[in-house]
């Protein structure tokens, strides 16, 4: 059975994201007092009284079609209405009915969906009488709640799950072979465009305005019999350029997405050289030992000959020599040039990250490598590395046992790592080498 979908709809600043977080029991959506914080559709899984369902948080309904962002948010809201089985129409019980509420109500009455009218911000019984005015919206019985305190949200969910349909469809249970991809990069490098191009729908807002995506957004899809979860993230700026709390928490969520993914797809703009912020993002992925694919987007805009791509690669490696193990793919999200190669490479990187090398093969490699270039003595002490074994996969970690582990110099660590890559691969995967006393 596939899970039914519940969409939370309403004008800005009525508490939709607060209710979303309350239902899923996490702080998944960004909540802030300023209107318009949520823009894309944000999906999460939820459970109530043993019933599983999906929840969509939407941007505040703003019908100003002359504003690019407002128009894009409106499209997302209408798409969520079309996709949902049940709709929670959230209004502000303190403010009363507004013109926007009436406009949304008119759309929902024509939607042929089950709609629950949720009157939020009713924190106590003394505000209850005011909810009766909302019958005028023609939606039906209003349900008074306080999303921030949780007042009566359980009663609402009790009623809602009884209305959830059982829908036939593919199994949506969790699988161990799901590959989680995080698409990260500076603002306006084309992250949402890449996700939209791959999944074949406008699920994420794409505009020319940098910073359109605020939350990290998960998208499930299948490609060549492999299930992926692709996470579109907010653009990461330098810390000195993060100007408000919303942008700060967007950055926090992006870092969390890197931390939780299997493979990080770092997008850069082909029109720019590798910037300091690009380097910082790659270093974050390395810090958390994630698989890495470097995507050079907007390649269709570059004048090129047979040597352009190779020269671009050399320039990248010159700017950041430590990422020589990272695969680089030149793409165009706009024209869909090589976008599926990104998935092919990401899957290969994921498999490399899972690789387990036999201890016998490691020690045969170690003996040969050390005989060619033994570790230099330090302070008159002769260093002997006797044994090596892999102690972890996903990410791969190797333990080297020796007599003076603290005297192994960084350049010798690099030598061992480079020889290991030559012998065993691990392209796109940071390696961890630990040295222990024998």
HUFEN-V965726 format. One record per pair of residues at least 4 apart in sequence whose ideal C-beta (glycine too) atoms are under 7 Angstrom apart, sorted by the first residue. I is the first residue (numbers start at 1). J is the second residue. If there is no record, write none. Layout:
BEGIN
i: (I & I)
j: (J & J)
END
This chain:
BEGIN
i: (1 & 1 & 1 & 1 & 2 & 2 & 2 & 2 & 3 & 3 & 3 & 3 & 4 & 4 & 4 & 4 & 4 & 4 & 5 & 5 & 5 & 5 & 5 & 6 & 6 & 6 & 6 & 6 & 6 & 6 & 7 & 7 & 7 & 7 & 7 & 7 & 7 & 8 & 8 & 8 & 8 & 8 & 8 & 8 & 8 & 8 & 9 & 9 & 9 & 9 & 9 & 9 & 9 & 9 & 9 & 10 & 10 & 10 & 10 & 10 & 10 & 10 & 10 & 11 & 11 & 11 & 11 & 11 & 11 & 12 & 12 & 12 & 12 & 13 & 13 & 14 & 14 & 14 & 14 & 15 & 15 & 15 & 15 & 15 & 15 & 16 & 16 & 16 & 16 & 16 & 17 & 17 & 17 & 17 & 17 & 17 & 17 & 18 & 18 & 18 & 18 & 19 & 19 & 19 & 19 & 19 & 20 & 20 & 20 & 20 & 20 & 21 & 21 & 21 & 21 & 21 & 22 & 22 & 22 & 23 & 23 & 23 & 24 & 24 & 24 & 24 & 28 & 28 & 29 & 29 & 29 & 29 & 30 & 30 & 30 & 30 & 30 & 30 & 30 & 32 & 32 & 32 & 35 & 36 & 36 & 37 & 37 & 38 & 38 & 38 & 38 & 38 & 39 & 39 & 39 & 39 & 39 & 39 & 40 & 40 & 40 & 40 & 40 & 40 & 41 & 41 & 41 & 41 & 41 & 41 & 42 & 42 & 42 & 42 & 43 & 43 & 43 & 44 & 45 & 45 & 46 & 46 & 47 & 47 & 48 & 48 & 49 & 49 & 51 & 51 & 53 & 56 & 56 & 58 & 58 & 58 & 59 & 59 & 59 & 61 & 61 & 61 & 61 & 62 & 62 & 62 & 63 & 63 & 64 & 65 & 67 & 68 & 68 & 68 & 69 & 69 & 69 & 70 & 71 & 72 & 72 & 72 & 73 & 73 & 74 & 75 & 76 & 76 & 77 & 78 & 79 & 80 & 81 & 81 & 81 & 84 & 85 & 85 & 86 & 86 & 86 & 86 & 86 & 86 & 87 & 87 & 87 & 88 & 88 & 89 & 89 & 89 & 89 & 89 & 89 & 89 & 90 & 90 & 91 & 91 & 91 & 91 & 92 & 92 & 93 & 93 & 93 & 93 & 93 & 93 & 93 & 93 & 94 & 96 & 97 & 97 & 97 & 97 & 97 & 97 & 99 & 100 & 101 & 101 & 102 & 102 & 103 & 104 & 105 & 105 & 105 & 105 & 107 & 108 & 108 & 109 & 114 & 115 & 116 & 116 & 116 & 117 & 117 & 117 & 117 & 117 & 117 & 118 & 118 & 118 & 119 & 119 & 119 & 119 & 119 & 120 & 120 & 120 & 121 & 122 & 122 & 122 & 122 & 122 & 122 & 123 & 123 & 123 & 123 & 128 & 131 & 131 & 134 & 135 & 143 & 144 & 145 & 145 & 145 & 145 & 146 & 146 & 147 & 152 & 153 & 154 & 155 & 156 & 157 & 160 & 175 & 177 & 178 & 178 & 179 & 179 & 179 & 179 & 179 & 179 & 179 & 180 & 180 & 180 & 180 & 180 & 181 & 181 & 181 & 181 & 181 & 181 & 181 & 181 & 182 & 182 & 182 & 182 & 182 & 182 & 182 & 183 & 183 & 183 & 183 & 183 & 183 & 183 & 183 & 183 & 184 & 184 & 184 & 184 & 184 & 184 & 184 & 185 & 185 & 185 & 185 & 185 & 185 & 185 & 186 & 186 & 186 & 186 & 187 & 187 & 187 & 187 & 188 & 188 & 189 & 189 & 189 & 189 & 190 & 190 & 190 & 190 & 190 & 191 & 191 & 191 & 191 & 191 & 192 & 192 & 192 & 192 & 192 & 192 & 192 & 193 & 193 & 193 & 193 & 194 & 194 & 194 & 194 & 194 & 195 & 195 & 195 & 195 & 195 & 196 & 196 & 196 & 196 & 196 & 197 & 197 & 197 & 198 & 198 & 198 & 199 & 199 & 199 & 203 & 204 & 204 & 204 & 205 & 207 & 210 & 211 & 213 & 213 & 213 & 214 & 214 & 214 & 215 & 215 & 215 & 216 & 216 & 216 & 216 & 216 & 216 & 217 & 217 & 218 & 218 & 219 & 220 & 221 & 221 & 222 & 222 & 223 & 223 & 226 & 228 & 231 & 231 & 233 & 233 & 234 & 234 & 234 & 234 & 236 & 236 & 236 & 236 & 237 & 237 & 237 & 238 & 242 & 242 & 242 & 243 & 244 & 245 & 246 & 247 & 248 & 249 & 250 & 251 & 252 & 253 & 254 & 255 & 255 & 256 & 257 & 258 & 258 & 258 & 258 & 258 & 259 & 261 & 262 & 262 & 262 & 262 & 263 & 263 & 263 & 263 & 263 & 263 & 264 & 264 & 264 & 264 & 265 & 265 & 265 & 265 & 266 & 266 & 266 & 266 & 266 & 266 & 267 & 267 & 268 & 268 & 268 & 268 & 268 & 269 & 269 & 270 & 270 & 270 & 270 & 270 & 270 & 271 & 271 & 273 & 273 & 274 & 274 & 274 & 274 & 274 & 276 & 277 & 278 & 279 & 279 & 280 & 281 & 282 & 282 & 282 & 282 & 283 & 284 & 285 & 285 & 286 & 289 & 289 & 289 & 291 & 291 & 291 & 291 & 291 & 292 & 292 & 293 & 293 & 293 & 293 & 293 & 293 & 293 & 294 & 294 & 294 & 295 & 295 & 295 & 296 & 296 & 296 & 296 & 297 & 297 & 297 & 298 & 299 & 299 & 299 & 299 & 300 & 300 & 300 & 300 & 302 & 304 & 307 & 308 & 309 & 309 & 310 & 311 & 312 & 313 & 313 & 314 & 315 & 316 & 316 & 317 & 317 & 325 & 325 & 325 & 325 & 326 & 327 & 327 & 327 & 327 & 329 & 329 & 329 & 329 & 330 & 331 & 331 & 331 & 331 & 332 & 333 & 338 & 340 & 341 & 342 & 343 & 344 & 345 & 346 & 347 & 348 & 349 & 349 & 349 & 349 & 350 & 351 & 352 & 352 & 352 & 352 & 352 & 353 & 353 & 353 & 353 & 354 & 354 & 355 & 355 & 355 & 356 & 356 & 357 & 357 & 357 & 357 & 358 & 359 & 359 & 360 & 361 & 362 & 362 & 362 & 362 & 363 & 363 & 363 & 364 & 365 & 365 & 366 & 366 & 366 & 367 & 368 & 369 & 369 & 370 & 370 & 373 & 375 & 375 & 375 & 375 & 377 & 377 & 377 & 378 & 378 & 381 & 381 & 383 & 383 & 383 & 383 & 383 & 384 & 384 & 385 & 385 & 386 & 386 & 386 & 387 & 388 & 388 & 388 & 389 & 390 & 390 & 391 & 391 & 392 & 392 & 395 & 395 & 395 & 396 & 396 & 396 & 397 & 397 & 398 & 398 & 399 & 399 & 400 & 400 & 401 & 401 & 402 & 402 & 403 & 405 & 405 & 405 & 408 & 408 & 408 & 410 & 411 & 412 & 413 & 413 & 414 & 415 & 416 & 416 & 417 & 417 & 417 & 418 & 419 & 420 & 420 & 421 & 421 & 426)
j: (166 & 167 & 168 & 169 & 167 & 169 & 170 & 172 & 52 & 53 & 54 & 172 & 53 & 85 & 86 & 164 & 165 & 167 & 54 & 56 & 83 & 84 & 85 & 53 & 54 & 55 & 84 & 86 & 88 & 160 & 56 & 58 & 80 & 81 & 83 & 84 & 87 & 16 & 19 & 20 & 55 & 56 & 57 & 58 & 88 & 90 & 58 & 61 & 77 & 80 & 81 & 87 & 88 & 89 & 104 & 14 & 16 & 60 & 61 & 89 & 90 & 91 & 104 & 60 & 61 & 98 & 100 & 101 & 104 & 35 & 36 & 60 & 62 & 35 & 60 & 90 & 91 & 92 & 120 & 19 & 90 & 120 & 121 & 147 & 148 & 20 & 38 & 57 & 58 & 90 & 21 & 29 & 30 & 31 & 37 & 38 & 57 & 22 & 31 & 147 & 148 & 23 & 88 & 90 & 120 & 147 & 24 & 28 & 29 & 55 & 57 & 26 & 27 & 28 & 29 & 31 & 147 & 150 & 153 & 46 & 55 & 157 & 28 & 44 & 46 & 55 & 42 & 44 & 38 & 42 & 57 & 215 & 37 & 38 & 214 & 215 & 246 & 249 & 250 & 37 & 245 & 246 & 60 & 59 & 60 & 214 & 246 & 42 & 57 & 58 & 59 & 215 & 59 & 69 & 73 & 205 & 212 & 214 & 76 & 204 & 205 & 213 & 215 & 217 & 56 & 58 & 76 & 79 & 80 & 203 & 56 & 57 & 215 & 217 & 54 & 56 & 218 & 55 & 52 & 54 & 53 & 55 & 51 & 52 & 157 & 161 & 158 & 161 & 161 & 164 & 164 & 80 & 84 & 76 & 77 & 80 & 73 & 76 & 77 & 74 & 77 & 100 & 104 & 70 & 73 & 74 & 74 & 103 & 70 & 71 & 71 & 72 & 207 & 209 & 73 & 207 & 209 & 74 & 75 & 76 & 205 & 207 & 77 & 205 & 78 & 79 & 80 & 205 & 81 & 82 & 83 & 84 & 87 & 111 & 113 & 113 & 164 & 165 & 113 & 114 & 116 & 160 & 163 & 164 & 108 & 113 & 115 & 116 & 118 & 104 & 108 & 115 & 116 & 117 & 118 & 139 & 118 & 120 & 101 & 119 & 120 & 134 & 120 & 121 & 119 & 120 & 121 & 122 & 127 & 130 & 131 & 144 & 121 & 133 & 101 & 102 & 133 & 134 & 136 & 137 & 103 & 104 & 105 & 137 & 106 & 137 & 107 & 108 & 109 & 137 & 138 & 139 & 111 & 115 & 139 & 138 & 163 & 139 & 143 & 156 & 160 & 134 & 137 & 139 & 140 & 142 & 143 & 143 & 145 & 156 & 131 & 134 & 142 & 143 & 144 & 145 & 146 & 147 & 146 & 127 & 128 & 131 & 144 & 145 & 146 & 127 & 146 & 149 & 151 & 144 & 142 & 144 & 142 & 142 & 156 & 152 & 151 & 152 & 153 & 156 & 150 & 151 & 153 & 156 & 157 & 158 & 159 & 160 & 161 & 164 & 227 & 227 & 227 & 229 & 226 & 228 & 262 & 263 & 346 & 347 & 350 & 229 & 231 & 260 & 261 & 262 & 228 & 229 & 230 & 231 & 261 & 263 & 265 & 346 & 231 & 233 & 257 & 258 & 261 & 264 & 265 & 191 & 194 & 195 & 230 & 231 & 232 & 233 & 265 & 267 & 233 & 236 & 254 & 258 & 264 & 266 & 281 & 189 & 191 & 235 & 266 & 267 & 268 & 281 & 235 & 236 & 277 & 278 & 210 & 211 & 235 & 237 & 210 & 235 & 267 & 268 & 269 & 297 & 194 & 267 & 297 & 298 & 333 & 195 & 213 & 232 & 233 & 267 & 196 & 204 & 205 & 206 & 212 & 213 & 232 & 197 & 206 & 333 & 334 & 198 & 267 & 297 & 333 & 339 & 199 & 204 & 219 & 230 & 232 & 201 & 202 & 203 & 204 & 206 & 333 & 336 & 339 & 230 & 339 & 343 & 203 & 219 & 221 & 219 & 213 & 217 & 232 & 212 & 212 & 235 & 235 & 232 & 233 & 234 & 234 & 246 & 250 & 234 & 250 & 253 & 231 & 233 & 234 & 253 & 254 & 257 & 231 & 232 & 229 & 231 & 230 & 229 & 228 & 230 & 226 & 227 & 228 & 343 & 347 & 343 & 257 & 261 & 254 & 257 & 250 & 251 & 253 & 254 & 251 & 254 & 277 & 281 & 241 & 242 & 277 & 277 & 247 & 248 & 251 & 247 & 248 & 249 & 250 & 251 & 252 & 253 & 254 & 255 & 256 & 257 & 258 & 259 & 284 & 260 & 261 & 264 & 284 & 285 & 288 & 290 & 288 & 290 & 290 & 291 & 350 & 353 & 290 & 291 & 293 & 346 & 349 & 350 & 285 & 290 & 291 & 292 & 293 & 295 & 342 & 346 & 281 & 282 & 285 & 292 & 294 & 295 & 295 & 297 & 272 & 274 & 278 & 294 & 296 & 297 & 298 & 296 & 297 & 298 & 299 & 301 & 302 & 298 & 301 & 315 & 319 & 278 & 279 & 316 & 319 & 320 & 280 & 281 & 282 & 283 & 320 & 284 & 285 & 286 & 292 & 320 & 323 & 287 & 288 & 290 & 292 & 430 & 395 & 430 & 432 & 349 & 350 & 353 & 428 & 429 & 326 & 428 & 327 & 329 & 342 & 345 & 346 & 349 & 428 & 326 & 327 & 328 & 329 & 331 & 342 & 312 & 328 & 330 & 331 & 331 & 332 & 333 & 332 & 330 & 331 & 332 & 337 & 332 & 334 & 335 & 337 & 308 & 308 & 311 & 312 & 313 & 330 & 314 & 315 & 316 & 317 & 328 & 318 & 319 & 320 & 328 & 321 & 324 & 421 & 426 & 427 & 428 & 428 & 345 & 349 & 427 & 428 & 338 & 341 & 342 & 345 & 338 & 337 & 338 & 339 & 342 & 337 & 339 & 342 & 344 & 345 & 346 & 347 & 348 & 349 & 350 & 351 & 352 & 353 & 427 & 428 & 429 & 354 & 355 & 425 & 426 & 427 & 428 & 429 & 394 & 395 & 396 & 429 & 393 & 394 & 393 & 396 & 426 & 390 & 393 & 361 & 362 & 390 & 424 & 362 & 363 & 389 & 364 & 365 & 366 & 388 & 389 & 390 & 367 & 387 & 388 & 368 & 369 & 423 & 370 & 385 & 388 & 371 & 372 & 416 & 419 & 374 & 385 & 415 & 383 & 385 & 408 & 412 & 381 & 382 & 383 & 383 & 407 & 404 & 407 & 402 & 403 & 404 & 407 & 408 & 402 & 403 & 400 & 402 & 401 & 402 & 438 & 401 & 398 & 399 & 400 & 399 & 396 & 398 & 397 & 399 & 396 & 397 & 429 & 430 & 432 & 426 & 429 & 431 & 432 & 434 & 431 & 433 & 434 & 436 & 433 & 435 & 436 & 438 & 435 & 438 & 438 & 435 & 436 & 437 & 412 & 413 & 435 & 414 & 415 & 416 & 417 & 433 & 418 & 419 & 420 & 433 & 421 & 431 & 433 & 422 & 423 & 424 & 431 & 425 & 426 & 431)
END
